[in-house]
Amino acid sequence: MIDNQLIEKLQKENVTLAFNVPMKHHTSFRIGGCADALCEVKDVPSLRAVTALCREYGVPYFILGRGSNLLVSDQGIEGLVITLGGEFCEVSLTEENVIRAGAGCTLAKLCMFAKEMSLSGLEFAWGIPGSVGGAVYMNAGAYNGEIKQVTVAVDYMDKDGQIKRCRADELQFSYRHSRFTDTEDIILSAAFCLTPKEQNAIAEKMNELMERRKLKQPLNHPSAGSVFKRPEGAFAAALIEECGLKGYRCGGAQVSPKHAGFIVNDNGATAEDVLHLIEHIRQVVSEKKHINLCCEVKFVGRK
Ligand SMILES: Cc1cc2nc3c(=O)[nH]c(=O)nc-3n(C[C@H](O)[C@H](O)[C@H](O)COP(=O)(O)OP(=O)(O)OC[C@H]3O[C@@H](n4cnc5c(N)ncnc54)[C@H](O)[C@@H]3O)c2cc1C
């Protein structure tokens, strides 16, 4: 599928290329077969060139953030998995109270930078794993905060390699959704407008929310966070617990005994184990509670 001519052309770009890469090393679930190739691009021209080459050679590609909301198939991922490194990991203060971060930057780095600049608004995101790109794509949120509340603009590359800018009102943010969820556009960077605040107060809030996470979430086990979206008027974790499924397991995949909204990889779980468990949970909750749970975690790779 990825022939030698394509490999030669890819290697001329500002990228790091590896083949047959186990995706379990690149996902928070620690699950997943091999990607045919993993390509870290370091700048916009190399991203444009790599995606154009994939299209020219008919090779599919997938943009990977930090892999914290993904379940990768045991059969791996066909084609190129692209990650954003180099200049995509930068973060800076661009205007008064406005921070711009590259899509490859971790949310943790962004939150720390905001705190160092004494800017408030991102405290809720402290503790959410993943990248800025993934957070914008998912409209990540926690503890009454959401990325949409602070995002003022997003730069992205469309499928023709054109760079465009979306303002806040064009981003179509809703619960765990943005305009990027429905397009092939690649998020390059995002700008966040924040509010000046005393640094200690920001740090205190971040610590408080991290403590709440540690108390409630099974952070010592590999997972992809909450597996299901919050259904209208209910909480997925409560429904699952009320159905008696806390601790229920399929192979190495288990409904976390600590937080029923999480599935944890307890002992060498496969993607198949997780999919079976998800199906079982959905079936039981549908029968007993008459509510259809929708997955927040994305399945990627060969079916
Ligand atoms: C322990 C734990 C706790 C969690 N807690 C929370 C929480 O409180 N709130 C919450 O919202 N989520 C939470 N999550 C889920 C996850 O961290 C978020 O969904 C996060 O935003 C995913 O970012 P990522 O970079 O890992 O994206 P990935 O999982 O790598 O990708 C997710 C999707 O985003 C797309 N994507 C990533 N980068 C780009 C880009 N540059 N351009 C276009 N598309 C892109 C990918 O193609 C994929 O479709 C948690 C996960 C874990 C493991």
Ligand as a Chemical Component Dictionary entry (heavy atoms), coordinates in Angstrom:
data_LIG
# 
_chem_comp.id                   LIG 
_chem_comp.type                 NON-POLYMER 
_chem_comp.pdbx_formal_charge   0 
_chem_comp.three_letter_code    LIG 
# 
loop_
_chem_comp_atom.comp_id 
_chem_comp_atom.atom_id 
_chem_comp_atom.alt_atom_id 
_chem_comp_atom.type_symbol 
_chem_comp_atom.charge 
_chem_comp_atom.model_Cartn_x 
_chem_comp_atom.model_Cartn_y 
_chem_comp_atom.model_Cartn_z 
_chem_comp_atom.pdbx_ordinal 
LIG C1  C1  C 0 -8.048  9.587  32.164 1  
LIG C2  C2  C 0 -8.794  10.384 31.130 2  
LIG C3  C3  C 0 -9.604  11.435 31.530 3  
LIG C4  C4  C 0 -10.307 12.181 30.586 4  
LIG N1  N1  N 0 -11.070 13.232 31.002 5  
LIG C5  C5  C 0 -11.729 13.976 30.094 6  
LIG C6  C6  C 0 -12.522 15.102 30.507 7  
LIG O1  O1  O 0 -12.628 15.425 31.690 8  
LIG N2  N2  N 0 -13.159 15.811 29.542 9  
LIG C7  C7  C 0 -13.073 15.503 28.224 10 
LIG O2  O2  O 0 -13.668 16.204 27.393 11 
LIG N3  N3  N 0 -12.326 14.453 27.803 12 
LIG C8  C8  C 0 -11.649 13.696 28.699 13 
LIG N4  N4  N 0 -10.906 12.630 28.262 14 
LIG C9  C9  C 0 -10.887 12.270 26.835 15 
LIG C10 C10 C 0 -9.747  12.947 26.019 16 
LIG O3  O3  O 0 -8.688  13.309 26.866 17 
LIG C11 C11 C 0 -10.248 14.176 25.256 18 
LIG O4  O4  O 0 -11.282 13.819 24.365 19 
LIG C12 C12 C 0 -9.121  14.865 24.468 20 
LIG O5  O5  O 0 -9.592  16.113 24.027 21 
LIG C13 C13 C 0 -8.633  14.051 23.271 22 
LIG O6  O6  O 0 -7.464  14.689 22.757 23 
LIG P1  P1  P 0 -6.323  13.869 21.998 24 
LIG O7  O7  O 0 -5.283  14.840 21.570 25 
LIG O8  O8  O 0 -5.856  12.740 22.818 26 
LIG O9  O9  O 0 -7.119  13.361 20.727 27 
LIG P2  P2  P 0 -7.103  11.896 20.064 28 
LIG O10 O10 O 0 -7.706  10.932 21.003 29 
LIG O11 O11 O 0 -5.756  11.591 19.529 30 
LIG O12 O12 O 0 -8.101  12.137 18.840 31 
LIG C14 C14 C 0 -9.474  12.416 19.053 32 
LIG C15 C15 C 0 -10.059 12.916 17.726 33 
LIG O13 O13 O 0 -9.524  14.209 17.459 34 
LIG C16 C16 C 0 -8.990  14.231 16.144 35 
LIG N5  N5  N 0 -7.866  15.169 16.120 36 
LIG C17 C17 C 0 -6.846  15.270 17.007 37 
LIG N6  N6  N 0 -6.014  16.272 16.657 38 
LIG C18 C18 C 0 -6.523  16.817 15.524 39 
LIG C19 C19 C 0 -6.109  17.878 14.673 40 
LIG N7  N7  N 0 -5.010  18.593 14.888 41 
LIG N8  N8  N 0 -6.882  18.171 13.601 42 
LIG C20 C20 C 0 -8.020  17.452 13.335 43 
LIG N9  N9  N 0 -8.443  16.420 14.107 44 
LIG C21 C21 C 0 -7.708  16.124 15.180 45 
LIG C22 C22 C 0 -8.538  12.808 15.872 46 
LIG O14 O14 O 0 -8.443  12.543 14.476 47 
LIG C23 C23 C 0 -9.671  12.038 16.533 48 
LIG O15 O15 O 0 -10.773 11.940 15.662 49 
LIG C24 C24 C 0 -10.189 11.862 29.194 50 
LIG C25 C25 C 0 -9.368  10.802 28.796 51 
LIG C26 C26 C 0 -8.661  10.074 29.756 52 
LIG C27 C27 C 0 -7.762  8.965  29.288 53 
# 
loop_
_chem_comp_bond.comp_id 
_chem_comp_bond.atom_id_1 
_chem_comp_bond.atom_id_2 
_chem_comp_bond.value_order 
_chem_comp_bond.pdbx_ordinal 
LIG C1  C2  SING 1  
LIG C2  C3  SING 2  
LIG C2  C26 DOUB 3  
LIG C3  C4  DOUB 4  
LIG C4  N1  SING 5  
LIG C4  C24 SING 6  
LIG N1  C5  DOUB 7  
LIG C5  C6  SING 8  
LIG C5  C8  SING 9  
LIG C6  O1  DOUB 10 
LIG C6  N2  SING 11 
LIG N2  C7  SING 12 
LIG C7  O2  DOUB 13 
LIG C7  N3  SING 14 
LIG N3  C8  DOUB 15 
LIG C8  N4  SING 16 
LIG N4  C9  SING 17 
LIG N4  C24 SING 18 
LIG C9  C10 SING 19 
LIG C10 O3  SING 20 
LIG C10 C11 SING 21 
LIG C11 O4  SING 22 
LIG C11 C12 SING 23 
LIG C12 O5  SING 24 
LIG C12 C13 SING 25 
LIG C13 O6  SING 26 
LIG O6  P1  SING 27 
LIG P1  O7  DOUB 28 
LIG P1  O8  SING 29 
LIG P1  O9  SING 30 
LIG O9  P2  SING 31 
LIG P2  O10 DOUB 32 
LIG P2  O11 SING 33 
LIG P2  O12 SING 34 
LIG O12 C14 SING 35 
LIG C14 C15 SING 36 
LIG C15 O13 SING 37 
LIG C15 C23 SING 38 
LIG O13 C16 SING 39 
LIG C16 N5  SING 40 
LIG C16 C22 SING 41 
LIG N5  C17 SING 42 
LIG N5  C21 SING 43 
LIG C17 N6  DOUB 44 
LIG N6  C18 SING 45 
LIG C18 C19 SING 46 
LIG C18 C21 DOUB 47 
LIG C19 N7  SING 48 
LIG C19 N8  DOUB 49 
LIG N8  C20 SING 50 
LIG C20 N9  DOUB 51 
LIG N9  C21 SING 52 
LIG C22 O14 SING 53 
LIG C22 C23 SING 54 
LIG C23 O15 SING 55 
LIG C24 C25 DOUB 56 
LIG C25 C26 SING 57 
LIG C26 C27 SING 58 
# 
